[in-house]
Amino acid sequence: MATIYDVLAHIGQRLPHLDSIKALKLAYYAQAWHATWDGEPLYPERTEAWRHGPVCRAGYRVIKYGPEEPTYPLNSRESSVVDAVIKFYGHMSGWDLSELAHNEGPWKEARRDLPPEETSDEEVTVASMRRYYTRKSMVGEPTPERPTEPTEPMPRDVVLKAAREQMRRWRGALELLAER
């Protein structure tokens, strides 16, 4: 699993002249879409509902003070998710991304009834991100394009064996349906 340090380093390589607000929001959206598409977080560090939108405190620290630990390249899946997020959200400013996040469920849910100017360290959970962005994609709203993993073709004998097994398994049910 990547860390927030790895994700921010990748974003910084793709967009070298990036302000901290935009970098932190892109990392948030990468976390959200990775959880939505792959069912698990991209990085383990916690995201909080700060005044200017969702922020990973550890990510803020690395931008402000430098990395606490070495960074490692993202694997191909992690990289493709972050790149899809950059492609979709990258044209927006950090403040635009902050405003967008303010209007979305995960940040609102974590902040509850706090006034916009109040500080908060309430967690924006990965589960709330996954729920919200899954719903968003299911209703047809514009979303990043989900990256596909290249697959190697399965050997013909393996495919035929699996097909025969499925036909055997469902034969009885199909015969009952055919009789109706």
Buried (B, 14 or more C-beta within 10 A) or exposed (E): EBBBBBBBBBBBEBBEEBEBBBBBBBBBBBBBBBBBBBEEBBBEBBBBBBBBBBBBBBBBBBBEEEBEEEBEEBEEBBBBBBBBBBEBBBEBEBBBBBBBBBEBBBBBBBBEEBEEEEEBEBBBBBEBBBBBBBEBBEEEEEBBEEBEEEEEEEEEEEEEEEEEEEEEEEEEEEEEEEEE
